[in-house]
Amino acid sequence: MPAQELDDTIDIKEIKNLQSEICCSKCHHFGMIEKYHFFVCKNCGHEESKERTITRSICDFGVIFHQEELKIGNLCVFLGGDRNRNYIRSILVKHFEKTDNKGRGASYFNLHKEFDYWFLSKKEYFEHTEKRLEW
């Protein structure tokens, strides 16, 4: 009997079966509480700027669903349904490259890399956003 190949692809239809919350970058527990300029972890108390948290979580989506382009609708489901679509859109516009798809099919390129690798060249910028914790 031939060995069965493992499929390492998660279908986008499975998105509803995943935990729809943002994961803490420090302790990796779900349940970050959104404040005005930052998120705080319910489990360990770690604080992270809102811009960095959302951008990092979009990268997490890109790694898990590496065959999918980044679309606002899928990202809203992945991040938890109550996230502000306009804020997610602004993060995509600011930090991600748009594809040629327009209208309802609009999307952004997925490099399927973890945040620290995808934004290595913007490390200093994201460290600067952590000053928002003091606002």
C-alpha positions as CSV (number, residue, x, y, z in Angstrom):
1,M,0.0,0.0,0.0
2,P,1.5,3.4,-1.0
3,A,2.3,6.0,1.7
4,Q,-0.4,8.6,1.9
5,E,0.8,12.2,1.3
6,L,-0.1,14.7,4.0
7,D,-1.9,17.9,2.8
8,D,-0.5,20.9,4.6
9,T,-3.1,23.3,3.3
10,I,-6.1,24.5,5.4
11,D,-9.0,25.3,3.2
12,I,-10.5,28.8,3.8
13,K,-13.8,27.1,4.5
14,E,-12.3,25.9,7.7
15,I,-11.8,29.5,9.0
16,K,-15.1,29.3,10.9
17,N,-13.8,26.3,12.9
18,L,-10.7,28.2,14.2
19,Q,-10.6,30.3,17.3
20,S,-11.7,33.8,16.1
21,E,-9.7,35.9,18.4
22,I,-6.3,37.6,18.5
23,C,-3.4,35.7,20.0
24,C,-1.0,37.3,22.5
25,S,2.5,37.6,21.0
26,K,4.1,36.8,24.4
27,C,2.1,33.9,26.0
28,H,0.2,32.8,22.8
29,H,-3.2,32.7,24.6
30,F,-6.3,34.0,22.9
31,G,-8.4,36.8,24.2
32,M,-6.6,40.1,23.7
33,I,-8.7,43.0,25.0
34,E,-8.9,46.0,22.7
35,K,-8.2,49.4,24.2
36,Y,-8.1,52.6,22.2
37,H,-4.5,52.5,21.0
38,F,-3.4,49.1,22.1
39,F,-4.4,45.5,23.1
40,V,-3.8,43.9,26.4
41,C,-3.7,40.1,27.1
42,K,-6.3,38.7,29.5
43,N,-3.9,36.0,30.5
44,C,-0.5,37.6,31.1
45,G,-1.2,41.4,30.9
46,H,1.2,41.9,27.9
47,E,0.4,45.1,26.0
48,E,1.0,45.7,22.3
49,S,0.2,48.6,20.0
50,K,-3.0,48.1,18.1
51,E,-1.3,48.6,14.7
52,R,1.4,46.0,15.5
53,T,-1.2,43.5,16.9
54,I,-3.5,43.7,13.8
55,T,-0.6,43.7,11.4
56,R,1.0,40.6,13.2
57,S,-2.4,38.9,13.2
58,I,-2.8,39.5,9.4
59,C,0.6,37.8,9.0
60,D,-0.7,34.9,11.1
61,F,-3.6,34.6,8.7
62,G,-1.2,34.6,5.8
63,V,0.8,31.8,7.2
64,I,-2.2,29.6,8.1
65,F,-4.0,30.3,4.8
66,H,-0.9,30.6,2.7
67,Q,-2.8,29.8,-0.5
68,E,-5.2,32.7,0.0
69,E,-4.8,36.4,-0.8
70,L,-5.5,38.8,2.0
71,K,-9.2,39.9,1.9
72,I,-11.0,42.1,4.4
73,G,-13.9,39.8,4.9
74,N,-11.8,36.7,5.7
75,L,-9.5,38.8,8.0
76,C,-12.6,40.1,9.9
77,V,-13.7,36.5,10.5
78,F,-10.2,35.4,11.5
79,L,-9.6,38.3,13.9
80,G,-13.1,38.1,15.4
81,G,-16.3,39.4,13.8
82,D,-16.5,42.6,15.9
83,R,-13.3,44.1,14.5
84,N,-13.5,47.5,12.7
85,R,-13.4,46.8,9.0
86,N,-12.2,50.3,8.2
87,Y,-9.2,49.9,10.6
88,I,-8.3,46.6,9.0
89,R,-8.6,48.2,5.6
90,S,-6.3,51.0,6.7
91,I,-3.7,48.6,7.9
92,L,-3.8,46.7,4.6
93,V,-3.4,49.9,2.6
94,K,-0.6,51.1,4.8
95,H,1.5,47.9,5.1
96,F,0.5,45.4,2.3
97,E,0.7,45.5,-1.5
98,K,-2.6,45.5,-3.3
99,T,-3.3,42.9,-6.1
100,D,-5.0,43.8,-9.4
101,N,-8.4,42.6,-8.0
102,K,-10.9,45.4,-7.6
103,G,-14.3,45.9,-6.1
104,R,-15.8,43.0,-4.0
105,G,-12.8,40.8,-5.0
106,A,-10.2,43.3,-3.8
107,S,-7.3,41.7,-2.1
108,Y,-3.7,42.1,-1.0
109,F,-0.7,39.9,-1.7
110,N,0.0,37.2,0.8
111,L,3.7,36.6,1.3
112,H,2.9,33.8,3.8
113,K,5.6,34.9,6.2
114,E,5.6,35.4,9.9
115,F,5.4,39.1,11.1
116,D,9.1,39.2,12.2
117,Y,10.2,38.2,8.7
118,W,7.6,40.0,6.6
119,F,8.3,43.3,8.4
120,L,12.0,43.0,9.2
121,S,12.7,46.2,7.3
122,K,10.1,48.0,9.3
123,K,11.2,46.7,12.7
124,E,12.1,50.2,14.0
125,Y,8.8,51.6,12.8
126,F,6.8,49.0,14.8
127,E,9.0,49.4,17.8
128,H,8.1,53.1,17.6
129,T,4.4,52.3,17.6
130,E,4.8,50.8,21.1
131,K,5.0,54.4,22.4
132,R,1.2,54.4,21.9
133,L,0.9,52.3,25.1
134,E,1.7,55.5,27.0
135,W,-0.9,57.7,25.3
